Amino acid sequence: MSKFNLEGKVSVITGAASGIGRAIAMVFAKQGSRVHLLDTNLAGLNELVESLSSDGHEAKSHRVDVTDQNQVISIFDDIESESPINILVNNAGIGFVGKLEHTTEVDFDRLYQVNVKGVYNGMYACVPHMKQNGGGVILNMASVVASVGIPERFGYTMTKGAVVMMTYSVALDYIKDGIRCNCISPARVHTSLIDDYLAKNYPGREKEVFEQLAKTQPIGRMAKPEEVAHLALYLCSDEAAFITGSDFPIDGGFIHLIP
């Protein structure tokens, strides 16, 4: 059997319609997992499911708002009724640029609802099933901003710090139930969110500003979504069975190599 094989495992991935979540879904499916893809963007999910299915992989889409606990619980119950859930990847999240004084209460609440409560809702809905099934793996998406300060990310930093600490808490509380819980902390990753941000805020200067952002990573570029997905694959595979309660930067040296 090949390394990092997910054959026979059922994975639930939030925020799977684009970016890092889409890359994780593709990698997991190709490694044999039956993937359940959650997002508010049903059209994007259905396109991905069609692509994966045409290649012989098992995938199913679920339109869900991760901020709605009842909705999340209902979806997880439906998935579990088909087959036990082995892996949860809490990837859904939103970004925000702004200092404290530029972060309105509406901005703050929205960031909390998606990035913090959304992760909580996923684990709240999944952990009881994993306990009943004898264990499982939870992987949460954090960020380098949980470890180092960067300008104008007040609200976003708050949410990702919470994700890391929730990860540690769940890992400790459920270690005897056979549940492993870790998180990944990427630096900048080149997704459509980056391109949209540049087009909106720097029209005509997209290439110039992109290069500036890329060079903030000591390695000299942004990460590719597939690179984050490969780390996620390792942490959710049996090869990582001894790893729990850890935060894994994937940052091109951002945290430790910048003077």
C-alpha positions as MATLAB code, in Angstrom:
seq = 'MSKFNLEGKVSVITGAASGIGRAIAMVFAKQGSRVHLLDTNLAGLNELVESLSSDGHEAKSHRVDVTDQNQVISIFDDIESESPINILVNNAGIGFVGKLEHTTEVDFDRLYQVNVKGVYNGMYACVPHMKQNGGGVILNMASVVASVGIPERFGYTMTKGAVVMMTYSVALDYIKDGIRCNCISPARVHTSLIDDYLAKNYPGREKEVFEQLAKTQPIGRMAKPEEVAHLALYLCSDEAAFITGSDFPIDGGFIHLIP';
ca = [
       0.000    0.000    0.000;
       1.293    3.454   -0.905;
       2.143    6.042    1.704;
      -0.512    8.592    2.717;
      -3.300    6.374    1.447;
      -6.814    7.473    2.439;
      -8.596    4.535    0.860;
     -11.839    3.777    2.686;
     -11.773    6.992    4.726;
     -14.542    9.585    4.681;
     -13.429   13.222    4.745;
     -15.484   16.360    5.321;
     -13.889   19.570    4.010;
     -15.380   23.029    4.586;
     -14.736   25.932    2.243;
     -14.075   23.404   -0.500;
     -15.336   25.310   -3.536;
     -12.124   27.230   -4.165;
      -8.554   27.907   -3.107;
      -6.937   25.782   -0.416;
     -10.131   23.848    0.325;
     -10.517   22.850   -3.321;
      -6.875   21.732   -3.462;
      -7.306   19.634   -0.294;
     -10.448   18.039   -1.715;
      -8.657   17.095   -4.928;
      -5.615   15.647   -3.160;
      -7.690   13.679   -0.653;
      -9.960   12.265   -3.357;
      -6.982   11.204   -5.468;
      -5.583    9.419   -2.412;
      -8.752    7.352   -2.149;
     -10.914    9.247    0.333;
     -14.629    9.683   -0.180;
     -14.927   13.459    0.137;
     -17.896   15.487    1.319;
     -17.462   19.090    0.204;
     -19.102   21.939    2.146;
     -19.420   25.556    1.030;
     -21.981   28.288    0.394;
     -20.902   28.290   -3.277;
     -22.941   25.349   -4.533;
     -22.086   25.991   -8.190;
     -18.369   25.794   -7.403;
     -18.893   22.632   -5.374;
     -20.907   20.946   -8.104;
     -18.258   21.770  -10.703;
     -15.594   20.218   -8.486;
     -17.712   17.131   -7.766;
     -18.311   16.657  -11.488;
     -14.578   16.928  -12.176;
     -13.658   14.454   -9.433;
     -16.431   12.018  -10.369;
     -15.362   12.010  -14.016;
     -11.937   10.822  -12.829;
     -13.524    8.000  -10.821;
     -13.373    9.594   -7.388;
     -16.197    9.643   -4.833;
     -17.364   13.159   -3.989;
     -20.554   14.818   -2.814;
     -21.467   18.496   -2.434;
     -23.364   20.096    0.450;
     -24.404   23.740    0.521;
     -23.893   24.878    4.100;
     -23.269   28.084    6.009;
     -20.716   27.187    8.694;
     -22.012   29.983   10.941;
     -25.376   28.200   11.303;
     -24.938   25.492   13.951;
     -28.224   23.706   13.289;
     -27.431   23.528    9.599;
     -23.929   22.206   10.247;
     -25.142   19.558   12.707;
     -27.821   18.412   10.261;
     -25.305   18.011    7.439;
     -22.869   16.049    9.626;
     -25.669   13.799   10.849;
     -26.686   13.111    7.242;
     -23.111   12.307    6.232;
     -22.575   10.077    9.259;
     -25.779    8.176    8.491;
     -24.198    7.112    5.184;
     -20.756    6.224    6.504;
     -18.619    7.057    9.579;
     -16.678   10.320    9.329;
     -12.925    9.782    9.661;
     -11.498   13.215    8.811;
     -12.679   16.797    9.265;
     -10.838   19.707    7.653;
     -12.107   23.063    8.939;
     -10.915   25.274    6.096;
     -13.766   27.761    5.556;
     -12.735   31.302    6.404;
     -12.698   34.926    5.330;
     -10.034   37.614    5.393;
     -10.076   41.266    6.379;
      -7.557   44.104    6.116;
      -7.724   46.814    8.760;
      -6.338   48.169   12.007;
      -8.426   48.195   15.200;
      -9.903   51.631   14.481;
     -10.847   50.574   10.943;
     -12.531   47.353   12.076;
     -16.206   48.038   12.651;
     -18.376   45.964   14.945;
     -20.012   44.473   11.858;
     -16.588   43.503   10.457;
     -15.500   42.029   13.782;
     -18.685   40.013   14.255;
     -18.560   38.628   10.706;
     -14.934   37.528   11.140;
     -15.822   35.840   14.428;
     -18.891   34.129   12.998;
     -17.060   32.554   10.053;
     -13.492   32.037   11.262;
     -14.104   31.152   14.910;
     -17.682   29.985   15.280;
     -17.482   28.186   11.938;
     -14.552   26.087   13.192;
     -16.296   25.518   16.520;
     -19.490   24.437   14.749;
     -17.625   21.928   12.608;
     -15.909   20.343   15.598;
     -19.063   20.519   17.728;
     -20.984   18.609   15.075;
     -18.225   16.095   14.335;
     -16.624   15.175   17.660;
     -19.591   13.169   19.015;
     -19.578   11.028   15.869;
     -15.806   10.516   16.045;
     -16.060    9.509   19.704;
     -18.722    6.959   18.856;
     -16.630    5.675   15.939;
     -13.492    5.194   18.037;
     -11.525    8.187   16.803;
     -10.717   10.408   13.869;
      -8.633   13.348   12.682;
      -9.466   17.048   12.817;
      -7.382   19.608   10.945;
      -8.066   23.325   11.367;
      -6.798   26.121    9.122;
      -5.019   28.816   11.125;
      -2.438   31.341    9.855;
       1.019   32.732   10.518;
      -0.710   35.767   12.042;
      -1.502   33.590   15.048;
       2.242   33.568   15.786;
       3.546   36.946   14.576;
       2.011   40.363   14.133;
       1.613   41.849   10.678;
       0.181   45.287    9.875;
      -3.544   45.911    9.513;
      -4.840   42.446   10.392;
      -6.416   43.102   13.818;
      -9.673   41.175   13.400;
      -8.233   38.409   11.260;
      -5.403   37.869   13.754;
      -7.931   37.554   16.572;
      -9.745   34.760   14.772;
      -6.682   32.749   13.825;
      -5.255   32.946   17.332;
      -8.540   31.476   18.520;
      -8.288   28.655   15.976;
      -4.863   27.628   17.288;
      -5.990   27.583   20.908;
      -9.205   25.692   20.090;
      -7.009   23.144   18.333;
      -4.841   22.639   21.410;
      -7.879   22.351   23.683;
      -9.682   19.786   21.541;
      -6.491   17.765   21.083;
      -6.054   17.536   24.859;
      -9.676   16.895   25.773;
     -10.241   14.095   23.248;
      -6.870   12.367   23.030;
      -8.230    9.377   24.993;
     -11.095    9.115   22.505;
      -8.649    8.495   19.676;
      -9.181   11.921   18.108;
      -6.145   13.764   16.794;
      -6.438   17.540   16.278;
      -3.851   19.761   14.605;
      -3.778   22.996   12.646;
      -1.888   24.439    9.703;
      -0.643   28.043    9.603;
       0.054   29.200    6.055;
       1.710   32.438    5.082;
       0.408   34.000    1.856;
      -1.026   31.473   -0.580;
      -1.711   32.385   -4.205;
      -5.442   31.879   -4.623;
      -8.185   33.801   -6.404;
      -8.680   35.791   -3.180;
      -5.261   37.379   -3.685;
      -6.011   38.202   -7.316;
      -9.417   39.673   -6.429;
      -7.895   41.751   -3.626;
      -5.237   43.193   -5.942;
      -7.722   43.937   -8.722;
      -9.996   45.771   -6.286;
      -7.384   47.737   -4.354;
      -4.522   48.171   -6.833;
      -5.998   48.430  -10.331;
      -3.234   48.685  -12.898;
      -0.584   47.785  -10.299;
      -1.563   44.156   -9.729;
       1.737   42.650  -10.907;
       3.861   45.127   -8.967;
       2.019   44.661   -5.670;
       1.823   40.897   -6.167;
       5.615   40.753   -6.354;
       5.878   42.856   -3.190;
       3.551   40.499   -1.327;
       5.353   37.442   -2.661;
       8.710   38.713   -1.444;
       7.472   39.111    2.137;
       8.106   35.354    2.380;
      11.886   34.836    2.735;
      11.684   32.006    0.214;
      10.663   34.650   -2.334;
       7.208   33.528   -3.400;
       3.729   32.653   -2.165;
       2.693   29.089   -1.444;
       0.653   27.104   -3.941;
      -2.662   25.697   -2.674;
      -1.421   22.212   -3.564;
       1.537   22.598   -1.209;
      -0.799   23.303    1.702;
      -2.963   20.369    0.595;
      -0.003   17.993    0.698;
       0.776   18.991    4.285;
      -2.903   18.475    5.126;
      -2.739   15.021    3.543;
       0.212   14.014    5.715;
      -1.392   15.268    8.934;
      -4.663   13.455    8.186;
      -2.982   10.194    7.149;
      -2.045    7.227    9.304;
       1.612    8.155    8.812;
       0.981   11.086   11.198;
      -0.637    8.903   13.872;
       1.732   10.193   16.581;
       1.003   13.869   15.895;
      -1.656   15.800   17.793;
      -2.008   19.181   19.467;
       0.406   20.903   17.083;
       0.411   23.949   14.825;
       2.315   23.521   11.565;
       3.538   26.685    9.805;
       3.877   26.427    6.026;
       5.294   29.852    5.463;
       8.442   29.966    3.355;
      10.377   31.042    6.445;
       8.025   33.916    7.326;
       7.829   33.314   11.078;
      11.419   32.522   11.955;
      13.635   33.919    9.192;
      12.533   37.558    9.050;
      14.875   39.717   11.188;
];
